Amino acid sequence: MRRGLLLLSLLATPLLAQAQFALSVQQNGQSSTVGSGGVLTMNAPGIGQTASATVTVTYIGTGTATFPSSVQFLGSSGFSGGQSTVTLKPLDSITFPVNYKAASAAQALGTLAWAFNEVSSTGTPITNGVLTLNLVGTAPNIVVGQLTSSSFVPINSGGTITYPDTVLNATSTAVVNIVNPGSGAGTVTSIAVAGSGFTVVGIPLLPATISPNGTLSLTVQFTPTTPGPATGTLQTTFASGSWSATLSGKGITSFLQYQLTQNGTTTSLTPGQTISFSAAVGGKAQATVQFQNVESAAVLLNSIAVSGTGFSLSDIPFLPTTLEPQQTNTATITFSPPAAGPFTGRLQIGGDSFLLSGSGLGPLLQFSYSSGGSPFNITPPGPVVFPVTGVGSSATFMITITNGGTAQAQIGSIGVVDTTGTFSLSGVPTLPVQLAPNGSVTFNAIFTPHNSGQAATSLLIDNTTINLTGIGAVFSSAPPSSFTGASGTQQPFTQPAIGLTLSSPYSVDLQGTVTMVDTSLYFATDPAVQFSTGGRTVAFTIPANTLQAVFANGATLIRFQTGTVASIITFTPTFLIGTTNVTPPNPPVLTVNVPALAPVELSASLSSRTLTSFTVTVHGYSTTRNINQVTVQIVPTSGSNLSATTFTANVNPAAQSFFQTGAGQTTGGQFNLDLPFTLTNGNTSSTSTTDLTKDIQSVSITVTNEIGASNTLPVILP
């Protein structure tokens, strides 16, 4: 931050003798040269504060220069510093301080004078003279105040800036000026505001300099979001000190106070509230809103308006109108429902808004249709458009009639005009039918085209007409197709992916399914053999004029699980347009073989352990759904008296029992094999606290079926 501005200029031509000296001035980190008789300007940070500089005098003559007396300061008493007597030889320098303490913000003038004598190297006098600098002292005078419509009003630090009452979410502003009527530049180092709802607009890049007679203007905004008093603080910091003021405002919901008179009852009303009405169809309901100016100044009201079907205004004042303090006026709202059901609107009085809610009393029949998914609303006369349907096939929509009104409705007749059987109804309720409010009935509308081309009819529900239309078409079979992705032999316990592709595009969207059939080579199928979406059937679409089938989530490939049983898995597609089957005579069949392999151990762990026993659990699968034997290898710990041991055990009877009955029917080829071990050492001195398992480092299990032996997973006994 620069606390002063150095202005050096040559205002006078120095004496020739004085040219034997070079003068430089250092101030605020900058150095400049100046001749005798030049100007040194010093800007104090503020009144009562000091600006400092140093002056360096260098003798550049060939003799000797003597300053027999101290530096003299003439003029304003605010200048001080200087140097006592000194003698300088060629290129000798002397540096001394110069200070300016501002007694006021007015400009101060002074002169620095230092007399000298110069003699030659032989002692012969050369000249006598005086080195001089013209001194100019300046200081800023920072004043903060509020700019009103008529004038600038200074605000002392600790004062208050007051805002008018402000409607919530509206904005009131105060223009705050920082002015400098002083003689020197002032510096603003920070500007900050605190308090909910208060913000400052127009903060410059800081620090900012205010020139003499300059102004820095800020806009301090108040935007209340909650009603009631609000306070904040505006604070600025200068090079010479700081200033702060309290910000005071009040958030109000409106300049006006409201009362609602409805059905003989008067209640208070707040902007944003809802005014509710109910009236029979053909009737009306009314409410009167009284508004009063509760502020201390007049309020100009430019508009009163209402919007929404069934709502109207009457008995309002001529606009624009001025409401003096405490003056009241009224507006009447009328609700005349054109039909049964809910209605909404809005009342606007100046800047205040109210919601209007009306309920028309009476029956109100509403119509919708669906084809198994989300329903679609029908606005009579529709139309309801059936999908393109193959000749001889049919498409069905479920029609729902709901009484969305407030009174019971009666339906006396439901039918279609068509007599050819192209359009028909089923499931029609016994008529007449009574529908209570929110009650509903359903029936089916069926489109069965007998010829290609467009067909249309009308569905009649009492006096309501809904147009039905559909297009019949003769569809050719889908083009030849082929499976992509996995084929042939696939490993068990994997998830390969397949896709389906047409040999040529089809002109309309195709829907369909791929069906999986799993034929086990070992008596029972694996229920885990299914698509990644679940089940053994997966849906797909092939958009018109494209080739690839699209499965769930937009994927062009679908994964399936091969399971853990040797089997033959086949995949066959079916193609549909609507409900019309367009599968070609010889659709492709994909065959995947899951081979019979030796068992696979997936994990082996120590499931229990005591001092004299432990149990090893092996989890794996055998694609032949059989295990003949297990081979156990025991590795002793280092230093143990126990020798390495390998032995086999016949587990075929237990495996057959497991895989052919009970839980084994639902696990495919997977198994959990629990092998318990009990240890004895024949040492009569052993106690029940002797840990016999510590002599065993690891146990490895190998499982064998009719194909071969499995991988081996060691189990470490810690």
N, C-alpha and C positions, 0 to 999 in steps of 0.2 A: 504494500500500500504506500503510495506516495503522499507524504504529508505536506508537501510544499512544492511550489513550481519556481524554478530558478530562471530569472530573466537577466541576461547579461548583454549589455550593448555599450558601445563606445559613444558617449554623448559629448565628449570633448577631446580635442587633440592634445596628448600629453607633451610636456616640455621635452626638448631634445635630451636634456640631462637625465630625465626620468626614463628614457628608453633603455638605460643601463640596468633596469629591473624587469623581471618577468613575474606576473602575478597570476595565480590560479586559485579557484574557489571549489571546494568540495561540499556538496549539499545533497542529502537524500540519496547517497550512493552514486552520485554523478559528479564529474569533474569538468570544469570549464576554465578557459583562460580569459583574462580581462586586463585591460590596460588601466593605468592610473587615471582616475577621473571617470571610470566606468560605473555601471549601476549593479548593485546587488539587491535583489528582491527576495524577502524572506516571508513565507506564509505560515503563521502560527496555526496549529490545529483548531484552536478556539480561543475565546477571550479568557485571559488569565493563564494561557498556556504558552509554551516557549518553542520557537524554531531555532535550530542551531546550524552553523556552518563553520568551516575552517578556511582560513586564507593562508596561502603559502607564497612568500616573497623570496625570489632567487636573484642574487646579484650576478649579472652577466658582463660586468665591466672588467677592466684589467688592473684596477687599483684596489682601494679599500673603501667600503661604505660603512659609515657609522650612524646609528640611530641613537642620538644622545638622550632621548626622552621616550616616555611610554606612548603607546597609541592613544590618540584622543578621539572621543566620540562626541560629536556636536549635534544639536537639534534634539530630537525626541529622546526622552530619558529611557525609553524601552530598549535601546540598544546598549550592549555591554560586551565585555571580553577584552581583547587586545593583548599587547606584549610590552615588556619593559625594554630597557636599553639593550642594544646588541651591535656587534661589529661583524661585518660580512666580508670575506675575501672572495675572489673570483669563484663563481659557481656554488658558493655557500647559500644555504636556504634556511629560512626560519618560518615555522608554522604556528599560528595562534588562532584561538576561537573567536567567533562573532555570534552573539545571541540576540534574539528579539523576543521579548515577552509582551504580548498584546494586552494593552490596558482597555481597549475597546475594539469594536469592529471597524472603526474608521482607519483610513490609511495614515501611517506614520512616516515622517521623513527625517533623515539624519545624514551625517557625513562622518566617515572614518578618515582621520588625518594622522600621518606619521612623518615627522621631519627627519631629514638625513643630511650628512656631509660626506662628500666623496673626495678622496685625495689619490694622487698617482702613486705608483710603486716607490717613487723616490720621496714621497711626502709632500709633493706640490699640490695645493688645493685645486680641485677641478671644478666642482660646483656645489651649491647648496640647494635643497629643494624639499618638497613635501609630496609624499605618495598619498593619493586620496581615492576613496570609493564612496559614491553616492548610495545611501542606504534607503530602501523602501520596505516598510513593514506592513503586512496585510493580515487579516484574519476573517474567517467566515462567521456568520451569525445565523445558525440554523433555527428556523421557526417552523413549527408544525401546526396546521390548522385545518378547519373544514371549510370547503367552498360551498356556500349556500347560493340561492338564486340571486341574491343581491350583493354579497360581499364575501371576503375572506375573513374568517373568524379564528384567531389564534387559540390554540388549546394548550394549556400548560401540561407538563408531564404529570400523570395521575388524574387527569380530567376524564370526562365521559363523552362519548359520541352516542347520541340517542337516535334510534330508528322509529319511524311511525309503526303503529300496529300493522302487521303484515299477514295476509291470508296464507294459509299453509301451502307450501310448494310454490308460492309466488316469491318475487325478489324485490327487496328495497335496497337502495344504494346510498352510500355516502362517499363524496369525493374528498379525499384527504390530500392536501398539497404540502410538500416540504419545500420551503422557500429559503433563499439565502440572500438577504439584503446587505450582507457584509462586503468587505473590500477584497477578500480572498476566497479561493475555491474551498468548498466543503466536501467531505466524503461520507457517503452512506455505505456502511459495511454489511448490514443485515436488515431484513424486513420480515416479520413473522406475525401470524395471527393464530389465536387459539380460541376454542369454543365451538360448540355444535351449531351448525348453520351459518357460520361466518367464513368468508373467503376473501382473498385479495386478488384483484385483477390488475395487470399492468406493472408487475414487478420487473425492473430492468435487470440486465446482467450485473451482478454485484462483484466487487465494490463499484459504486457509481459516483461520479463527480458532479457536483452542482456548482456551476460557475457563479461568480458574483452577479446578483440580481436574477439568478436562474431559478427554475421551479421544477421539481419532480412530482408528478401527479399520479395518485393511486386511486383506484375504485375499490372500496370495501363493501362487499355484498352481504346481505342477510337474507337467507332462504330457510325459513322455519319448516320443519317436518312434523313437529308435535306442537299442540296448543300450549300456551302459557309463556311466562317470562323466560328470556334467554340472555345469558351474559357471555362475554368473551373478552379477549385482550388483543390489542394491536401494539406491537413493540418494534421500534427501530433503533439501530445502533449507529453512531457516528464516530468519526475519529476523535471527536471532542467529548463524547459521552453517549448517553442513551435517552430515549423518550418512550413513554408508554401511556396508553389510555384504555379505559374500560369501554367495551361495546355493550350496549343495552338495547334489547328489542323484545317484542312480544308476538308470538304466533297466535293467530286467531283463525277460527274456521270460516268466518264470513264477516263482512261489514254489516250484514243484516241478521236479525233474529227472526225465527220463523215459528208459527203455530199452525197446526192442522186441525180443522173442524170437519168431522166426518161422522155421519149417523148420530148427530147431536152431541158428540163428545169432542172436546178440544184437548189436544196434547202438543207438547213441544216437538219441533222438527229440526233436524240437523242435515246440512248438505251431505249428500251421499246416501241418505236413508232411502228406503223403499216405501212408496205409498201404494197400498193394495186395494183392489176393487173386486167385487163380484156382482154379476148381474145376469139375469136370464137373457137368452138370445131374443132380441127384439125389445128388451128393456134397457134401463140405464142406471148408473150409480154416479154420485157426485161427491166432491170434496172441495173445501175452500182452504186455500193457503194464504195466511196473513203474514206479511213481512214488514219489519220495523227497523229503521235506521237507529242503531244503538251507539254509533260513534259520535264524536263531538263536532264533526264537520259534515257538510252536506254530501250526499252520495248521488251521483248521476247514474240512472238506470236506463240503459239503451235498449234492452231486449227482454222479452218474456215469450217463450215459445214452448211448444209441446210436439213430440214426435211419437209415432207408433200407431199401428192399426187399431181403430176403435177409440182413440183418445182425442179430445178436443178441448179448447180453452174458451172461456167467456168471462165477462165482467173484469177485464184488465184495464189499467189506466192507459191514457194516450201516451205513446212513447215517441221520443225519449221523455223521461220524467225525472225531476229532482226531488229526492227525499231529504227534507231538512232533519236535523237531529231530533230523534224521538217520533218522527212522523211515520204513519203506517199506511199500508195499502193492501189490496187483496187480489187474488186470481182464483177462478173457479175451474176445476178440471172435471170433465164429464167422460165417463166410460160407457160406450154403447157397443157391446160385442156383436160382430156380424155373424158369428158362428160359435159353437161350443168349443171349449178348449182354452189353453193359456195364451195370453197376449202380453207383450212387453213394450215399454215406451220410455220416454225420458222427458222430464220437465226442466227447463233451463230458465233461471231468473238471474240476469246479469252473468256473473262468473260462477254462480252456484248451480249445481246440478243435482237432480233427484231421480231415482229410478221409479218407474211405474210398472205395476204388475196387475194384470186383470185376468179374471177367470170367467169365461162365458159358460153359463150353466145350461146343460142340455146334453142329449146324446151326441156322440161324434164317432162315426165309423172310420177306421183307418185300415188300409190294406197293404199287404206285403206278400212277397213270394220268395221261395228258396228252393234249392235243389240239393240239399244236404249240407250246405255251408251256411255262411252268414246270410240273414234275410235282406232283401232289397225292398225299400218302400215303393208303393205304387201311388202315383198321383193320377186319379182318373182324368181322362180316359186312357192313360198309359202311353204307349203300348207295352205289353209284356211279350218279349221276343224269345222264342224257344231256340235252342241251338240247332244248327243244320243236322237233320236226322235222316238216316237212310230209309228208303222206301221199305215198308214192312217192319221197321223197328219203331220204337216209341221213345219219347222224352217226357218226363214228368216234373211238374212244379207243384210244390205244396203252397196253397193259397191260405193266408191267415187273415181273418177279419177280427179286429180288436175295437172295442168300445173305449176310446180315449176320452170320452166325455164325463159328465158328472151325474147323468141320469140314465135310467135303463133304456136300452134300445131294442127294437124288435125287427127281425129279418123275416120277411114272408116268402121270398122266392129267390132261388139261385139256379141259374141255368145258362146254357150256351145256345146261340142262334143256329149253329151248324147242325145239320141233320145227316151228314154223310159219314159220320164217325171219324172224320179227320181230327176233330177236337171233341173231347169228352171229359166228363167229370166222374170222380169216384169219391166215396167217403163223405158225401154231402150229408150234413146233419138233418135230423127230422125237423120239418118246418111246420109252423113258424117257430123260430128260436128266440129266446129272450137272452140278451147280453147285459149283465150288470156292468157298472163302471169298472174298467180294466179287465173285463172278461173277454174271452176270445173263442173262436171256433176255427177249425181248419178242414180243408178238403183238398183233393188233388185235381189239377188240370192236366190232361194228357194230350200230347200231340202225336198222332200216328199217321204219317203221310202215306197216301195210297199211290200218289204220282209224284214225279219230280217237279220242282218249281215252288213258287210261293203260295202259301195258303193263309187265310185270315178269317176270323170270326169275332163275335162279341160275347163277352161274359157279362150277364145281367144279374145284378144283385139289387133287387127292388128297383129303384129308379136310377141306380148307378150303373154306368156302362164302362167296362174295361176291355180294350181291344187286345186280342190275342193274335199273334202272327208267328209263322215259322216257315222254314224252307225244307222241302223234301228233296232228297238227292239219291241218285244211284251211284254208289261208291265202287270203284274198282279195288281189287286187292292191293294191299301195300306192296311196294317193290321188294325184290329179294333183299335179304339182309344177312349180315354176318357178325359174329362175335369177334371182339378184339381183346387184347390183353392176355391173361393167363389161359393156358390150355395144357393138355397132356398130363404128365405126372407132376403133381405138386406135393411138397413136403407137408406132413401133418403139423398141426399147431402153428399155422401161419395164416396170414390174411392177404392173399393175392387179390387183384382187382380185374374186373372185366368191363367191357363196353359193348355197345351195339350200334352198328352203322348200316344205313340203307345204301343200296347200290346206286340209287338215283333219287332225287328229291320228290316229295309228294306235295300236291298243291294245297292241301289243308293240313291243319294240325292233327297229328296222330297222338293218341294216348295208348298206353298199354302196360303190360306187366311182364316181368321175367320170373318164371317159376323154377324153383330149384327142387330136384328130387335126389335124395341121398339113399343109395343102396349099399348096405353094409356087406362086407365079405366075411364078417364074423358075427353073424346072428343078430346083433342089436346095433341100431344106429346111434350116432352121437348127437344129442339134442343141441350141442354147441354149433353144429353145422347150420349156419344161417347167414343172412346178409347183415352187414354192419348196421343197417337201420332196424334190425329185428325181424324175425320171421323168415320164411322161405319163399316169400313173394315180395317183389319190390316194384313200385310203379315208376313209370318214366313218361316223358313227353318228347315228341320230335316236332319242333315248330315247323310250320309250312315252309317249303322250299329250302329245307336244310337236311343234313344227313345224319347227324349224331343224336343218339338218345341222351336226354338230360334227366339225371336222377335228382335225389334230394339235394338241397342247397346249391343247385345249379351245376353239380359235378357231372362230367361226362364219363366217369368211371365209378363203379360201385364195388366196394370190397366185400368179401365173404370169408367166413372162417372154415378152414378145412377140417377142423376137429382132430380127434386123436384115435380114430378107428380107421383101419384100411377099408376103403369104400370106393364106389364109383358115383360121382356127383354129376348130374346132367342139368342143363339149363335150356329152357325153351321159351321163346317170346310169344306174346299174344298182342295183336294190334287192334285198336278200336277207334272209331269216330263217333263220339257220343256213346250211344249204346249199340252201335252197329259194329259187328265183328268183321274186320277186313284183313284178318290174318291170311297170308297166302297158303295155298294147299300144302306146300312142303316147307314149313319154317325151319330155320337152322336149329340144330341141336349141338350144344357144346358139351363135351365130355371131359371131365377132370378126374384123374386117377390118384387116389391117396394110397401109396404102397404100404405093404406089410414090412415092417422094419423091426430091428432089435429094439428093446426097451430104451427109453431115454430118461435119465435121472435129471429132474429140474432143480431139486434142492435136497440137501441132507443136513439134519440138525440133531443136536442133543436135546431131547424133549424132557428128560428127567434124569436125576442123579442122586444117589445116596452113597454112604460109605462103602457099601458092598454091592451096589447094582447101578445100572444106568440103562436108558432106552434111547435108541437111535431111530429117528423117523425119516423115511425117504419118500419124497413126493416126486412122481413122474408119470409116464404113460407108456402103454404097450399097445401098438396098433392092432395086435392080434387078440387083444382082450384076454391075455393069458400070461402067467408067470410060472416057469417050471421050477427054478431054484434061485437061491441067492448065495453068493460067495462072500465070506467075511474075512477080512485081513486085519489083524490086530498088530499094531506097532508099539513096542514097549518104550518107556521113557529111558533116557540115557542113565546108565548105572543101575538099572533095575535088574533083578534076578529073573524076570519074566522073559521068555524067548518069543520072537515073532511067531505068530500063529495064523494059519489060514485054514478055513474049513467051509464046507458047503452045507446047505439045508434045503430039503425039498419042501417047497411052499405051494406046489401045484394044487393039492386039494383045497387049501384055503383060498387060493386065487380063483379056482373054478366056482367055488361057493360065492365068492364076492361078486364076480362079473356076471354070473347067470341069475342071481337072485338079489333082492333087496336094493340097497343104495347103488350097487354097481350098474344097475340098469339105466341110471340117469347121469352117470359120469363119463360115458364113452369109454375111452381106453385109459383114463386117468386113475391113479391109485395113490393111497397113502399106506406105506408099509412100516409098521411099528415092530422093531426088533429089540426085545428085552434081553439084558445080560445080567447074570448073577455071579458074583465072584466069591470063591473060597480059596484058602491057601493051606488048609490042613495043619496050621500051626496052633497048638493048643494054648500057646502063650498070648495069642492075639486077643484083643478085647473088642468090645462093641464100638469102641471109639477109634479103632484102627481104620484108616482110609485105604482100602484095597485098590481103589480106582486110580490112585496117584501113580501107580506103576505103568499105566497105559497112556501113551502119547496120543494115538489116533486110532480110529476105526474106519475102514473103507468098505463100502458095500457095492457089489456088482450084481445086477439083476439080469437073468437070462430067460428068454422065451424060445420058441421053436425056430426063430430066425437067427438068433445070436445073442451076444452079451452086450450089456449097456455100457455106457461111460461110467466112470467111477468118481465119486465125490467123497473126499476124506472128511471126517468129523474129528475136530481137535477137542480133546478133553482138557480144559484149562486147569 
